[in-house]
Amino acid sequence: MAKTDKQDDSTETTPKFKRPRIGETIGVKAGVDRKVPNNEHGDYFSEKETASITTNVRVLRLLDDGDLIRTK
């Protein structure tokens, strides 16, 4: 018996978020094995701890590339 699309969606564990708007504050972490500078705080994003940042064009690109992962 072949799986349907509905069955595939139910096994997915990554939460889905709407694309953030410019100026919106969101929580992010660094992607696995990524070293991403956090320009707002003068440090690097952590893979384990969530950082709150204001969305700008750079952040949107980092999210699209998988360098940053949205957490909330």
C-alpha positions in Angstrom: 0.0 0.0 0.0 1.5 3.4 -1.0 1.6 6.3 1.4 -0.4 9.3 0.6 0.7 12.9 1.0 -1.4 13.2 4.2 0.6 10.4 5.8 3.9 12.0 4.9 2.8 15.3 6.5 1.9 13.8 9.8 5.4 12.3 10.3 7.2 15.6 9.8 8.6 17.0 13.1 9.9 20.4 11.9 7.4 23.2 12.9 6.2 25.4 10.1 6.2 29.1 10.5 4.8 31.9 8.3 7.6 33.9 6.6 8.5 36.7 9.0 7.9 40.3 8.1 10.7 42.9 8.0 10.9 44.5 11.5 9.3 41.5 13.2 11.1 40.0 16.3 11.6 36.2 16.0 13.6 33.5 17.8 16.3 31.7 15.8 19.2 29.2 16.3 22.1 28.5 14.0 21.7 25.6 11.7 23.7 22.4 12.3 27.4 23.0 11.9 26.9 26.6 10.9 28.9 29.6 12.3 26.7 32.6 11.6 27.6 36.1 12.9 24.9 37.8 15.0 25.3 41.4 13.9 22.7 42.7 16.5 24.6 41.3 19.5 28.2 41.2 18.2 28.6 37.5 18.6 27.6 34.2 16.8 24.3 32.4 16.8 24.2 29.3 18.9 22.9 25.9 17.8 21.5 25.3 21.2 20.2 28.6 22.6 17.5 30.7 21.0 18.3 34.3 20.2 15.7 37.0 19.6 16.4 39.1 16.6 14.7 41.7 14.5 14.0 40.4 10.9 15.8 42.2 8.1 16.7 41.2 4.6 19.9 39.4 5.8 17.9 37.3 8.3 15.4 36.3 5.6 18.2 35.1 3.4 19.9 33.2 6.2 16.5 31.5 7.0 16.0 30.6 3.3 19.6 29.1 3.1 19.2 27.1 6.3 21.9 29.0 8.1 19.4 30.0 10.7 16.4 28.0 12.0 13.3 29.7 13.4 12.3 28.5 16.8 9.4 30.8 17.8 
